[in-house]
């Protein structure tokens, strides 16, 4: 009975969560809200944040050698040793061995590194650089999530607009069929005109069904990008968005801004810094290590020792020969530094090329919006004239159908051009590293 009650409680909790997620999207979802949901719900966000958390803990671990080690020690040994005494000391009947005897010890020990030739400093700064790199990688992931949401959002809006275009095309086709039937009943046109109009209606219905399928797929894509269940209800805001001429964008300034703001390049600089500290760490192996140690406790031959035992001292460790391992370690660290520097240069060229390509795509889509606007007006006027001529008996059904097909294409191309421009705009903002302003991971 308890198991059944527990399962029911779990199911109710899950139902409330899903109902709340569906209710949260009952209103028109804006692009900014969709990005916010994605940054909270997308599993990739958690992966990025956990990576930063791990790197932060590594910094704390690198700080640990700056503090002394302190520990409790308890030990037991049973031993016997030969006593090497001078010949004059040895007496007949005096044994030359000590033991066997018990050795019980309990106490406190501490160790502290006084000087390590820069090893701790290099390890700490390398860890801090890797933390910075992890933060920039997290920023890159968040920017990529935002871009995927932008693409899915505009893809859904474009699909919905395409569906609306298909519905209008179907309505016009049905109107053409009505006119053809009326003229056929009046004996003005042959049955072939009615058949041709019926084919147009069937094609328009098929196009509408395909458009509705694309809308369902696009909704699933947006939900997935936001990290929500694919079946979650979502209604997006389709308000017209501003179209800014690319001529207003200073491309040279955008290239420089991308170099300074892109998280990929910032992360590369942090990796270079970590590699430099790796070189310092390898060099520290050539210097001496000075350590202080102390212990205090009790030692005796009984289970509960009573004799006090203490030690205070300093040790110096300077390796003389290590099989050339230090030499190879330093050479490897320098090679890794050179590789990171070369990779940063390659990445910089890639970023600048992405900005260039994104700007070119933005210009292309902007020009397409202007062209399709003219094309749409011409197609609308052409259909109006063809319809009037057909109703007046001065035009053929082929002229009317051709004009209708041209208008349907113009409307679809217009929708694609408008939202392709918005996608290109988002991609340009991502290439510059300014798709959106997000909090620190």
C-alpha positions in Angstrom: 0.0 0.0 0.0 2.8 2.4 0.8 4.6 1.6 -2.5 1.3 2.3 -4.3 0.9 5.7 -2.5 4.5 6.6 -3.3 4.1 5.8 -7.0 0.9 7.9 -7.1 2.7 10.8 -5.5 5.5 10.6 -8.0 3.0 10.5 -10.9 1.1 13.5 -9.6 4.4 15.4 -9.2 5.4 14.6 -12.8 2.0 15.6 -14.1 2.2 18.9 -12.3 5.6 19.6 -13.7 4.5 18.8 -17.3 1.3 20.8 -16.8 3.2 23.7 -15.5 5.7 23.5 -18.4 2.7 23.5 -20.9 1.0 26.3 -19.1 4.1 28.4 -19.1 4.1 28.3 -22.9 0.3 29.0 -23.3 1.0 32.6 -24.0 2.9 33.8 -27.0 6.5 32.9 -26.5 9.1 35.6 -27.4 12.6 34.8 -28.6 14.1 36.3 -25.5 11.9 34.0 -23.3 12.8 31.0 -25.4 16.5 31.7 -24.9 16.0 32.2 -21.2 14.2 28.8 -20.9 17.0 27.1 -22.9 19.7 28.5 -20.6 17.8 27.1 -17.7 16.6 23.8 -19.1 19.0 22.6 -21.8 21.3 19.8 -20.4 24.3 21.3 -22.1 24.0 24.3 -19.8 24.5 22.0 -16.8 27.4 20.3 -18.5 29.1 23.7 -19.0 28.4 24.8 -15.4 29.7 21.6 -13.9 32.9 22.0 -16.0 33.4 25.5 -14.5 32.7 24.1 -11.0 35.3 21.4 -11.5 37.9 23.9 -12.6 37.1 26.1 -9.6 37.8 23.2 -7.3 41.1 22.6 -9.1 42.1 26.1 -8.1 41.3 25.4 -4.5 43.3 22.2 -4.7 46.3 24.2 -6.2 46.1 26.5 -3.2 46.4 23.7 -0.7 50.2 23.4 -0.7 50.4 27.0 0.6 49.1 25.6 3.9 50.9 23.2 6.3 49.9 19.6 6.5 48.7 18.5 9.9 47.8 14.9 10.8 47.3 12.5 13.6 49.6 9.5 13.6 49.4 6.2 15.5 51.8 3.3 14.7 53.0 0.0 16.1 56.2 -1.8 15.2 58.0 -4.8 16.7 61.7 -4.8 15.8 65.1 -6.2 16.6 68.4 -4.8 15.5 72.1 -5.7 15.8 74.1 -3.1 17.9 77.4 -2.3 16.4 79.4 -1.3 19.5 83.1 -0.6 19.9 85.1 -3.6 20.9 86.0 -2.2 24.3 82.4 -1.7 25.2 81.4 -5.3 24.5 81.4 -7.4 27.7 81.0 -11.2 28.1 77.4 -11.9 28.5 76.2 -8.6 27.1 74.0 -9.3 24.0 75.0 -7.6 20.7 71.3 -7.2 19.7 68.6 -4.9 20.8 65.1 -6.4 21.0 62.8 -7.9 20.1 60.8 -5.0 21.4 57.5 -3.3 20.9 57.3 0.3 19.6 54.0 2.2 20.1 53.7 5.8 19.0 50.9 8.3 18.9 51.1 12.0 18.2 50.7 14.9 15.8 52.9 15.6 12.7 53.1 18.6 10.4 55.0 19.4 7.2 55.3 22.7 5.4 57.1 23.7 2.2 59.2 26.7 2.9 60.6 27.1 -0.7 59.9 25.1 -3.8 61.6 27.2 -6.6 58.2 28.5 -7.9 56.4 25.1 -8.1 53.3 26.1 -6.1 52.9 29.5 -7.8 53.1 27.9 -11.2 50.6 25.2 -10.3 48.2 27.8 -8.9 48.4 30.2 -11.8 48.0 27.3 -14.3 44.9 26.1 -12.4 43.5 29.7 -12.5 44.1 29.9 -16.2 42.4 26.6 -16.8 39.4 27.9 -14.7 39.3 30.9 -17.0 39.4 28.6 -20.0 36.5 26.5 -18.6 34.5 29.7 -18.1 35.0 30.7 -21.7 34.1 27.2 -22.9 30.9 27.5 -20.9 30.2 30.9 -22.5 30.8 29.3 -25.9 28.3 26.6 -25.1 25.7 29.1 -24.0 26.2 31.1 -27.1 25.7 28.0 -29.2 22.6 27.1 -27.3 21.3 30.6 -27.9 22.0 30.3 -31.6 20.3 26.9 -31.9 17.2 28.5 -30.2 17.3 31.4 -32.6 17.4 29.1 -35.6 14.7 26.8 -34.2 12.5 29.8 -33.3 12.8 31.5 -36.7 12.4 28.1 -38.4 9.1 27.7 -36.5 7.9 31.2 -37.4 8.8 30.6 -41.0 6.9 27.3 -41.0 3.8 28.9 -39.5 4.0 31.8 -42.1 4.4 29.2 -44.8 1.4 27.4 -43.5 -0.6 30.6 -43.7 0.6 31.2 -47.2 -0.6 27.7 -48.1 -4.0 28.3 -46.6 -4.4 31.5 -48.6 -3.3 29.7 -51.8 -5.9 27.0 -51.1 -8.6 29.7 -50.6 -7.7 31.3 -53.9 -7.7 27.9 -55.6 -11.2 27.2 -54.3 -12.3 30.6 -55.5 -10.9 29.9 -58.9 -12.7 26.6 -59.0 -16.0 28.4 -58.1 -15.5 30.8 -60.9 -14.6 28.1 -63.4 -17.7 26.1 -62.5 -19.9 29.2 -62.8 -18.5 30.0 -66.2 -18.9 26.3 -67.2 -22.6 26.4 -66.2 -22.9 29.6 -68.3 -21.4 27.7 -71.2 -18.5 30.2 -71.5 -15.7 27.6 -70.9 -15.2 23.9 -71.4 -15.1 21.2 -68.7 -11.3 21.2 -69.0 -11.2 24.5 -67.1 -13.1 23.0 -64.2 -10.8 20.0 -64.2 -7.7 22.2 -64.2 -9.1 24.2 -61.3 -9.8 21.0 -59.4 -6.2 19.9 -59.9 -5.1 23.3 -58.5 -7.3 22.8 -55.4 -5.8 19.3 -54.8 -2.3 20.6 -55.2 -3.0 23.4 -52.8 -4.5 21.0 -50.2 -1.3 18.8 -50.5 0.9 21.8 -50.0 -1.1 22.8 -46.9 -0.7 19.3 -45.4 3.0 19.4 -46.0 3.2 22.9 -44.4 1.3 21.7 -41.4 3.7 18.8 -41.0 6.7 21.2 -41.2 5.1 23.2 -38.4 4.8 20.2 -36.1 8.5 19.3 -36.8 9.6 22.9 -36.2 7.7 23.0 -32.8 9.5 19.8 -31.8 12.8 21.3 -32.8 12.2 24.4 -30.7 11.2 22.4 -27.7 14.3 20.3 -28.0 16.5 23.4 -28.3 14.9 24.8 -25.1 15.4 21.5 -23.3 11.7 20.9 -22.9 9.7 17.7 -23.8 9.2 17.6 -27.5 5.4 17.4 -27.2 5.1 20.6 -25.1 2.6 23.1 -26.5 4.3 26.2 -27.8 2.9 29.3 -29.5 5.5 31.8 -30.6 5.3 35.6 -31.2 5.3 36.3 -34.9 5.5 40.0 -34.7 7.5 41.6 -37.6 11.1 42.3 -36.7 13.3 45.2 -37.7 15.3 44.8 -40.9 18.6 46.8 -40.6 20.6 47.5 -43.8 24.0 45.7 -43.5 25.6 49.0 -44.7 25.2 50.4 -41.2 27.6 47.7 -39.9 31.3 48.6 -39.7 32.8 45.3 -40.8 36.4 46.2 -39.7 35.1 47.2 -36.3 33.1 43.9 -36.1 36.2 41.9 -37.0 38.1 43.5 -34.2 35.2 43.1 -31.7 35.0 39.4 -32.5 38.7 38.9 -31.8 38.2 40.6 -28.4 34.9 39.1 -27.4 34.6 35.6 -28.8 34.8 33.1 -26.0 36.7 30.7 -28.2 39.6 33.2 -28.5 39.4 34.2 -24.8 39.6 30.5 -23.9 42.6 30.1 -26.2 44.4 32.9 -24.4 43.7 31.2 -21.1 45.1 27.9 -22.4 48.2 29.8 -23.5 48.6 31.2 -20.0 48.2 27.7 -18.5 50.9 26.4 -20.9 53.2 29.1 -19.9 52.8 28.2 -16.2 53.4 24.6 -17.3 56.8 25.7 -18.5 57.5 27.4 -15.1 56.4 24.3 -13.4 58.8 22.2 -15.4 61.6 24.6 -14.6 60.9 24.4 -10.9 62.1 20.8 -10.9 65.7 22.2 -11.4 65.7 24.1 -8.0 65.9 22.9 -4.4 62.9 22.2 -2.2 63.1 23.3 1.4 60.6 21.7 3.8 60.0 22.1 7.5 58.7 19.3 9.6 57.7 18.7 13.2 56.1 16.1 15.3 55.1 15.7 18.9 53.7 12.7 20.7 54.3 9.7 23.0 56.4 6.6 22.4 56.8 3.5 24.5 56.9 -0.3 24.5 53.4 -0.5 26.0 50.0 -0.1 24.4 49.5 3.2 26.1 52.8 5.0 25.6 54.0 7.5 28.3 57.4 8.8 27.1 57.3 12.1 25.3 58.7 12.1 21.7 59.2 15.2 19.6 61.0 16.4 16.5 61.7 19.7 14.7 63.8 20.0 11.6 64.3 21.3 8.1 65.2 19.3 5.0 66.6 20.4 1.7 66.0 18.3 -1.4 68.0 19.0 -4.6 67.9 16.3 -7.3 71.2 15.8 -9.0 70.4 13.3 -11.7 66.9 12.1 -12.7 67.5 10.2 -15.9 67.1 13.4 -18.0 63.3 13.5 -17.1 63.4 17.2 -16.1 65.0 18.0 -19.5 62.3 16.1 -21.4 59.5 17.5 -19.2 60.6 21.1 -19.9 60.9 20.5 -23.6 57.4 19.0 -23.7 56.0 22.0 -21.8 57.6 24.4 -24.3 56.2 22.3 -27.2 52.7 22.4 -25.7 53.0 26.2 -25.3 54.0 26.6 -28.9 51.1 24.4 -30.0 48.6 26.5 -28.0 50.0 29.7 -29.5 49.7 28.3 -33.0 46.2 27.0 -32.3 45.2 30.5 -31.1 46.4 32.0 -34.4 44.5 29.4 -36.4 41.4 30.1 -34.3 41.7 33.8 -34.8 41.7 33.3 -38.6 38.7 31.0 -38.3 36.8 33.6 -36.3 37.5 36.4 -38.7 36.5 34.2 -41.6 33.2 33.4 -39.8 32.5 37.1 -39.3 33.2 37.7 -43.0 31.0 34.9 -44.2 28.2 35.8 -41.8 28.3 39.4 -42.9 28.2 38.3 -46.6 25.2 36.1 -45.8 23.5 39.0 -44.0 24.0 41.2 -47.1 22.7 38.5 -49.4 19.5 37.9 -47.3 18.9 41.6 -47.0 19.0 42.1 -50.7 16.7 39.1 -51.1 14.1 40.7 -48.8 14.1 43.8 -51.1 13.8 41.7 -54.2 11.1 39.5 -52.9 9.0 42.5 -51.9 9.0 43.8 -55.5 8.4 40.2 -56.8 5.4 39.8 -54.4 3.8 43.1 -55.5 4.2 42.2 -59.2 2.8 38.7 -58.7 -0.3 40.0 -56.8 -1.0 42.5 -59.6 -0.5 39.8 -62.2 -3.0 37.5 -60.5 -5.5 40.4 -60.2 -5.3 41.2 -63.9 -5.4 37.5 -64.9 -8.5 36.9 -62.7 -10.3 39.9 -64.1 -9.5 38.9 -67.7 -10.7 35.3 -67.0 -13.9 36.4 -65.5 -14.4 38.8 -68.4 -13.7 36.0 -70.9 -10.6 37.7 -72.2 -8.1 35.2 -70.6 -7.6 31.5 -70.3 -7.5 29.2 -67.4 -3.8 28.6 -68.1 -3.1 32.3 -67.6 -5.0 32.3 -64.4 -3.3 29.2 -63.0 0.2 30.4 -64.0 -0.4 33.7 -62.2 -1.7 31.9 -59.2 1.4 29.6 -59.1 3.6 32.6 -59.5 2.0 34.4 -56.6 2.2 31.3 -54.4 5.9 31.0 -55.1 6.4 34.7 -54.5 4.6 34.5 -51.1 6.7 31.5 -50.1 9.9 33.1 -51.2 9.0 36.3 -49.4 8.4 34.4 -46.1 11.7 32.4 -46.5 13.6 35.6 -47.3 12.3 37.5 -44.3 13.2 34.8 -41.8 16.4 33.8 -43.6 17.5 37.4 -42.9 16.7 37.0 -39.2 18.6 33.7 -39.0 21.6 35.4 -40.8 21.4 38.3 -38.4 21.5 35.9 -35.4 24.5 34.1 -37.0 26.3 37.3 -37.5 25.7 38.3 -33.9 27.0 34.9 -32.8 30.1 35.2 -35.0 30.9 38.5 -33.3 30.3 37.0 -29.9 27.3 39.2 -29.1 24.3 37.1 -29.7 22.9 37.9 -26.3 24.1 39.0 -22.9 24.3 36.1 -20.5 25.3 35.9 -16.8 28.6 34.4 -15.8 28.2 30.5 -15.8 
